[in-house]
Amino acid sequence: VDKNALRGSVFPKDVVPATQLIGPNIFGYNPDLKQWPYDPQKARQLLDEARKDGVPVDKEILMVGRLGIHAGSEESIEALLTMYRAVGLKVSLKILEVGIQKRYEDKPFPPGPYIVQKMHDNNKGDAAFTVFYNYHCKGVASSMCDKEVDDLIDKASVSTGDERKKLWQAALKRAHEEVVPSVVFFHMVAYCRVGKRINYQPSFATVLELEVAQMTFK
């Protein structure tokens, strides 16, 4: 996926390329995770190697979009469809309203393979509200099941302080670098009009809430 092509075209130019499902303002965020590079030649190579090993890479993959999930959502998933097809994946597309799309997002999952267009937010301040739900074997929206990640999540859930943070960071690192159940694009942005008498700088959190404690009069 060419994120640079999406940023400033389909998505606003101010979106922030993401490495994980939580933002820097959430306890447990791992600042050491890196962006996956845009490398279509490598993607084609990996597909060829998998095909030679007997993996059915030519099987059709359904991409499930959701109407109005964010501004430009239909355009963004159509762009992804083009990028996936360009490297040799056989992908079809359905854009559904939320009531039907949720059947693909939460367990019990229908038969696959398929890719689901999703957004996730965490305004609770701790990675627990993201990581269990999306990555634990028992998570409602988890498409993965990895004992090492489960152990890290279980330990983090009952830990505090720096130990809790390190465990969340380790779980996120393994999920995003080793298992890779998600293709993470951007931390989204929201735009707001700020009165001339008010000091307030919008942030990631503005997508969900207005931080009154951060507002002052000039």
Disulfide bonds with the S-S distance in Angstrom:
Cys137-Cys145 1.86
